[in-house]
Amino acid sequence: MQTTLMPTRQRSRLRDWSRRTWRYRWLYLLMVPGVCYYLVFHYLPLGGLLIAFQDYNLMKGIWGSPWVGVQHFEAFLTSPDFPRLMKNTLILSVYRIVFGMPADIILALALNEIRVRWYKRVVQTITYGPYFLSWVIVYGLTFAFLAPNAGNVNVWLTDQGHSPIAFFTTEAYFRPMLILTDMWKSTGFGAIIYLAALSTINPEQYEAAVVDGASRWRQLWHVTLPGIREVFVLLLILRIGHILDAGFEQVYIFLNARVYAVGDIIDTWVFRAGIEQLDFSKGVTTGLFKSVIGFVLVWAANRFAKKMNGSGIW
């Protein structure tokens, strides 16, 4: 009896699957470009990781280059530049998390409290507009304000009888300049995610809080912040996974030889070694090292988050 029922069940499941597929055929068709993009640009290039274990020669190719095992990993980890690169990368990444994420939340909460719609839209447009500017433009604007001789800030300092400050070539000012420009550029866009999370909070919770006599601050603490907790945890885990990505584009554009001690990160070092010096094996080795560390950090952060509040990525 089972042998006669199983084919019937399988045919029924196949028909149901075919019907669902045909019903949502246009949605599946819309998925094709995205799937092809990830296959071509994210999964197929994984075969190039073999270069990390070779003394890669561009003329010989992957299959003709000699194998060297983990020699490149040992050279990178024992390099005299490694402590400085790792320190700068971690410091800049931690600064972006510590100062960037609270700024996103504060802006989202402030926008959420605005009741005049047109004013809220104007403020939101102005704040997330810089996100669409390239870092070259941001550097140009920053240079216009902080240039040693003609910058607006130094002109004002000179008029007040003070000496001009070399913001771009002074180690003490370089990291704060990177963090502040990053916050100016990305805070408005980051607030959009929290605004979307705030819109999902049930208004009845605020009504119940008002009935209980809760003030605006109490409603913020007991209703609003718990409502965006899961989104915050998700974004925090993702940022921890990219903690070794300290913003290559920004740092590369702002960086100069006088601030290498505090501004040179792993990605800028890889660019000089892997692209400018054509040492592709070194670049792939560092990229693989960052990916493994990022995966471990995401896994650890996700487990910690689930133990603390029961929410995580998976």
RODO-2510 file (C-alpha; in nm, 4 decimals, decimal comma):
residues 314
     n   res          X          Y          Z
     1     m     0,0000     0,0000     0,0000
     2     q     0,2861     0,2351     0,0785
     3     t     0,4466     0,1683    -0,2568
     4     t     0,1279     0,2842    -0,4312
     5     l     0,0754     0,5893    -0,2098
     6     m     0,4284     0,7300    -0,2293
     7     p     0,4296     0,7992    -0,6054
     8     t     0,0872     0,9615    -0,5717
     9     r     0,2123     1,1886    -0,2932
    10     q     0,5194     1,2760    -0,4931
    11     r     0,3117     1,3620    -0,7983
    12     s     0,0841     1,5775    -0,5828
    13     r     0,3802     1,7628    -0,4343
    14     l     0,5292     1,8097    -0,7806
    15     r     0,2030     1,9546    -0,9089
    16     d     0,1798     2,1904    -0,6114
    17     w     0,5383     2,3011    -0,6648
    18     s     0,4752     2,3564    -1,0365
    19     r     0,1651     2,5617    -0,9648
    20     r     0,3437     2,7788    -0,7098
    21     t     0,6366     2,8287    -0,9439
    22     w     0,4095     2,9297    -1,2290
    23     r     0,2062     3,1583    -1,0024
    24     y     0,5145     3,3480    -0,8882
    25     r     0,7037     3,3187    -1,2161
    26     w     0,7503     3,6953    -1,2507
    27     l     0,8992     3,7222    -0,9030
    28     y     1,1429     3,4427    -0,9839
    29     l     1,2267     3,6209    -1,3078
    30     l     1,3077     3,9359    -1,1124
    31     m     1,5455     3,7307    -0,8977
    32     v     1,7524     3,6186    -1,1973
    33     p     1,9682     3,9372    -1,2334
    34     g     2,0498     3,9397    -0,8610
    35     v     2,1333     3,5689    -0,8545
    36     c     2,3522     3,6056    -1,1644
    37     y     2,5295     3,9033    -1,0077
    38     y     2,6212     3,7083    -0,6945
    39     l     2,7253     3,4034    -0,8945
    40     v     2,9513     3,5987    -1,1293
    41     f     3,1010     3,8529    -0,8894
    42     h     3,0871     3,6785    -0,5498
    43     y     3,0996     3,3004    -0,5930
    44     l     3,2965     3,2338    -0,9113
    45     p     3,5875     3,4561    -0,7959
    46     l     3,6269     3,2318    -0,4897
    47     g     3,8377     3,0070    -0,7117
    48     g     4,0987     3,2818    -0,7073
    49     l     4,1663     3,2091    -0,3400
    50     l     4,4157     2,9511    -0,4640
    51     i     4,6486     3,2434    -0,5324
    52     a     4,6943     3,2847    -0,1574
    53     f     4,8807     2,9539    -0,1492
    54     q     5,0933     3,0218    -0,4570
    55     d     5,3785     3,2418    -0,5632
    56     y     5,1460     3,3806    -0,8261
    57     n     5,2869     3,4901    -1,1587
    58     l     5,0585     3,6838    -1,3892
    59     m     5,2108     3,5309    -1,7021
    60     k     5,1964     3,1706    -1,5742
    61     g     4,8428     3,1966    -1,4395
    62     i     4,6875     3,0074    -1,1499
    63     w     4,7677     2,6578    -1,2744
    64     g     5,1251     2,7389    -1,3756
    65     s     5,2346     2,9279    -1,0638
    66     p     5,4323     2,7345    -0,7993
    67     w     5,2677     2,6375    -0,4695
    68     v     5,4162     2,7799    -0,1491
    69     g     5,1609     2,6678     0,1110
    70     v     5,1027     2,9123     0,3964
    71     q     5,4206     3,1078     0,3329
    72     h     5,2337     3,4294     0,2512
    73     f     5,0254     3,4029     0,5691
    74     e     5,3398     3,3655     0,7792
    75     a     5,5020     3,6598     0,6028
    76     f     5,1985     3,8818     0,6650
    77     l     5,1525     3,7855     1,0312
    78     t     5,5244     3,8239     1,1086
    79     s     5,5649     4,1456     0,9123
    80     p     5,6861     4,4449     1,1181
    81     d     5,3913     4,6412     0,9734
    82     f     5,1299     4,3946     1,0990
    83     p     5,0899     4,5302     1,4575
    84     r     5,0530     4,8865     1,3313
    85     l     4,8077     4,7904     1,0561
    86     m     4,5953     4,5776     1,2869
    87     k     4,5917     4,8437     1,5587
    88     n     4,4881     5,1232     1,3213
    89     t     4,2236     4,9086     1,1551
    90     l     4,0657     4,8000     1,4836
    91     i     4,0741     5,1494     1,6335
    92     l     3,9056     5,3106     1,3329
    93     s     3,6448     5,0338     1,3099
    94     v     3,5639     5,0505     1,6799
    95     y     3,5381     5,4289     1,6601
    96     r     3,2913     5,3965     1,3712
    97     i     3,0772     5,1584     1,5775
    98     v     3,0972     5,3534     1,9047
    99     f     3,0255     5,6950     1,7526
   100     g     2,8418     5,6026     1,4321
   101     m     2,5661     5,3714     1,5543
   102     p     2,4484     5,5947     1,8432
   103     a     2,4406     5,8882     1,6013
   104     d     2,2124     5,6894     1,3686
   105     i     1,9772     5,6044     1,6553
   106     i     1,9698     5,9586     1,7963
   107     l     1,8883     6,1078     1,4561
   108     a     1,6176     5,8468     1,3958
   109     l     1,4606     5,9159     1,7356
   110     a     1,4717     6,2906     1,6748
   111     l     1,3074     6,2556     1,3336
   112     n     1,0473     6,0214     1,4791
   113     e     0,9415     6,2913     1,7255
   114     i     0,8786     6,5509     1,4534
   115     r     0,5066     6,5788     1,3874
   116     v     0,5168     6,8310     1,0995
   117     r     0,5496     6,6076     0,7943
   118     w     0,6953     6,8556     0,5484
   119     y     0,9592     6,9664     0,7988
   120     k     1,0462     6,6039     0,8766
   121     r     1,0906     6,5278     0,5069
   122     v     1,3117     6,8311     0,4533
   123     v     1,5360     6,7428     0,7490
   124     q     1,5543     6,3785     0,6451
   125     t     1,6466     6,4709     0,2876
   126     i     1,9190     6,7089     0,4031
   127     t     2,0680     6,4567     0,6459
   128     y     2,0842     6,1553     0,4144
   129     g     2,1851     6,3564     0,1059
   130     p     2,5610     6,3391     0,1830
   131     y     2,5454     5,9580     0,1669
   132     f     2,5243     5,9803    -0,2131
   133     l     2,8392     6,1924    -0,2425
   134     s     3,1624     6,0178    -0,3302
   135     w     3,4528     6,0317    -0,0895
   136     v     3,6449     6,2437    -0,3404
   137     i     3,3797     6,5147    -0,3102
   138     v     3,3729     6,4789     0,0680
   139     y     3,7511     6,5165     0,0749
   140     g     3,7247     6,8298    -0,1387
   141     l     3,4675     6,9815     0,0973
   142     t     3,6764     6,8886     0,4004
   143     f     3,9863     7,0369     0,2416
   144     a     3,7961     7,3587     0,1721
   145     f     3,7241     7,3908     0,5442
   146     l     4,0472     7,2545     0,6940
   147     a     4,3212     7,3396     0,4423
   148     p     4,6351     7,4710     0,6172
   149     n     4,6365     7,8146     0,4545
   150     a     4,3105     7,8800     0,2709
   151     g     4,0680     7,6638     0,4715
   152     n     3,7799     7,8445     0,6385
   153     v     3,8692     7,7157     0,9842
   154     n     4,2346     7,8158     0,9605
   155     v     4,1465     8,1543     0,8121
   156     w     3,9235     8,2159     1,1128
   157     l     4,1990     8,0991     1,3504
   158     t     4,4470     8,3311     1,1820
   159     d     4,2065     8,6227     1,2104
   160     q     4,1739     8,5489     1,5828
   161     g     4,5516     8,5626     1,6235
   162     h     4,6120     8,1867     1,6431
   163     s     4,8448     7,9737     1,4349
   164     p     4,6883     7,7604     1,1584
   165     i     4,6503     7,3885     1,2267
   166     a     4,7662     7,1231     0,9800
   167     f     4,4662     6,8934     1,0211
   168     f     4,5576     6,6602     0,7345
   169     t     4,9188     6,6006     0,8365
   170     t     4,8888     6,5979     1,2165
   171     e     4,8408     6,2553     1,3749
   172     a     4,6296     6,3877     1,6620
   173     y     4,3639     6,5249     1,4248
   174     f     4,3630     6,2599     1,1535
   175     r     4,1441     5,9948     1,3185
   176     p     3,8850     6,2426     1,4535
   177     m     3,8654     6,3948     1,1061
   178     l     3,7947     6,0530     0,9544
   179     i     3,5244     5,9697     1,2095
   180     l     3,3507     6,3068     1,1878
   181     t     3,3414     6,3062     0,8071
   182     d     3,2140     5,9479     0,8103
   183     m     2,9381     6,0418     1,0535
   184     w     2,8415     6,3435     0,8440
   185     k     2,8225     6,1294     0,5325
   186     s     2,6468     5,8172     0,6613
   187     t     2,4400     5,9089     0,9673
   188     g     2,1364     6,0247     0,7721
   189     f     2,1216     5,7095     0,5656
   190     g     2,1774     5,4865     0,8677
   191     a     1,8861     5,6523     1,0439
   192     i     1,6500     5,5328     0,7702
   193     i     1,6820     5,1732     0,8898
   194     y     1,5903     5,2690     1,2457
   195     l     1,3016     5,4846     1,1221
   196     a     1,1672     5,1782     0,9418
   197     a     1,1982     4,9789     1,2649
   198     l     1,0234     5,2543     1,4607
   199     s     0,7308     5,2489     1,2186
   200     t     0,6655     4,8830     1,3077
   201     i     0,6097     4,9539     1,6785
   202     n     0,2459     4,9073     1,7723
   203     p     0,0914     5,2492     1,8631
   204     e    -0,1150     5,0746     2,1288
   205     q     0,2019     5,0313     2,3329
   206     y     0,2428     5,4096     2,3516
   207     e    -0,1260     5,4484     2,4395
   208     a    -0,0886     5,1968     2,7205
   209     a     0,2223     5,3773     2,8444
   210     v     0,0335     5,7088     2,8485
   211     v    -0,2499     5,5488     3,0455
   212     d     0,0054     5,4221     3,2965
   213     g     0,1363     5,7774     3,3354
   214     a     0,4686     5,7292     3,1545
   215     s     0,6468     6,0471     3,0444
   216     r     0,8050     6,0880     2,7001
   217     w     1,1400     5,9748     2,8365
   218     r     0,9823     5,6681     2,9967
   219     q     0,8065     5,5845     2,6685
   220     l     1,1394     5,6202     2,4907
   221     w     1,3156     5,3893     2,7367
   222     h     1,0491     5,1222     2,7763
   223     v     0,8760     5,1221     2,4352
   224     t     1,0848     5,2864     2,1629
   225     l     1,4306     5,1491     2,2391
   226     p     1,3089     4,7886     2,2971
   227     g     1,1229     4,8176     1,9668
   228     i     1,4451     4,8752     1,7728
   229     r     1,6630     4,6429     1,9814
   230     e     1,6605     4,3548     1,7327
   231     v     1,7511     4,5847     1,4438
   232     f     2,0347     4,7315     1,6492
   233     v     2,1668     4,3842     1,7343
   234     l     2,1493     4,2800     1,3693
   235     l     2,3403     4,5860     1,2479
   236     l     2,5927     4,5521     1,5303
   237     i     2,6666     4,1903     1,4381
   238     l     2,7106     4,2861     1,0739
   239     r     2,9452     4,5687     1,1683
   240     i     3,1481     4,3389     1,3900
   241     g     3,1831     4,1017     1,0951
   242     h     3,3341     4,3886     0,8940
   243     i     3,5529     4,5170     1,1734
   244     l     3,8650     4,4641     0,9630
   245     d     3,7137     4,6798     0,6882
   246     a     3,7905     5,0248     0,8224
   247     g     3,6638     5,2151     0,5177
   248     f     3,9264     5,1785     0,2451
   249     e     3,7943     5,4486     0,0108
   250     q     3,7830     5,7182     0,2755
   251     v     4,1159     5,6312     0,4360
   252     y     4,2950     5,5951     0,1017
   253     i     4,1789     5,9393    -0,0144
   254     f     4,2587     6,1165     0,3146
   255     l     4,5830     5,9279     0,3856
   256     n     4,9288     6,0775     0,3386
   257     a     5,2790     5,9698     0,4350
   258     r     5,2919     6,1889     0,7476
   259     v     5,0015     6,0079     0,9168
   260     y     5,0857     5,6477     0,8266
   261     a     5,1469     5,5754     1,1946
   262     v     4,7798     5,6369     1,2837
   263     g     4,5993     5,6062     0,9495
   264     d     4,7544     5,3218     0,7513
   265     i     4,5159     5,0239     0,7652
   266     i     4,5210     4,6725     0,6241
   267     d     4,3337     4,7630     0,3064
   268     t     4,5593     5,0553     0,2134
   269     w     4,8665     4,8409     0,2770
   270     v     4,7201     4,5637     0,0594
   271     f     4,6488     4,8146    -0,2169
   272     r     5,0078     4,9335    -0,2191
   273     a     5,1496     4,5804    -0,2019
   274     g     4,8970     4,3959    -0,4163
   275     i     4,8038     4,6504    -0,6829
   276     e     5,0882     4,9001    -0,7056
   277     q     5,3600     4,6354    -0,6645
   278     l     5,1608     4,3637    -0,8497
   279     d     5,2004     4,1182    -0,5600
   280     f     4,8593     3,9580    -0,6049
   281     s     4,9315     3,6673    -0,3717
   282     k     4,9831     3,9069    -0,0818
   283     g     4,6551     4,0820    -0,1534
   284     v     4,4537     3,7603    -0,1756
   285     t     4,6212     3,6268     0,1390
   286     t     4,5193     3,9321     0,3376
   287     g     4,1666     3,9217     0,1981
   288     l     4,1282     3,5571     0,2986
   289     f     4,2657     3,6343     0,6444
   290     k     4,0096     3,9146     0,6881
   291     s     3,7248     3,6912     0,5693
   292     v     3,8087     3,4149     0,8150
   293     i     3,8387     3,6607     1,1049
   294     g     3,5114     3,8272     1,0031
   295     f     3,3294     3,4940     0,9910
   296     v     3,4552     3,3985     1,3371
   297     l     3,3538     3,7369     1,4784
   298     v     3,0049     3,7177     1,3269
   299     w     2,9558     3,3665     1,4646
   300     a     3,0784     3,4670     1,8111
   301     a     2,8748     3,7901     1,8180
   302     n     2,5625     3,6058     1,7055
   303     r     2,5983     3,3439     1,9815
   304     f     2,6597     3,6120     2,2411
   305     a     2,3568     3,8123     2,1255
   306     k     2,1288     3,5074     2,1370
   307     k     2,2431     3,4268     2,4881
   308     m     2,1899     3,7834     2,6047
   309     n     1,8500     3,8689     2,4540
   310     g     1,7515     3,5742     2,2344
   311     s     1,7870     3,7595     1,9024
   312     g     2,0506     3,7187     1,6348
   313     i     2,1030     3,6694     1,2633
   314     w     2,0225     3,2977     1,2727
***
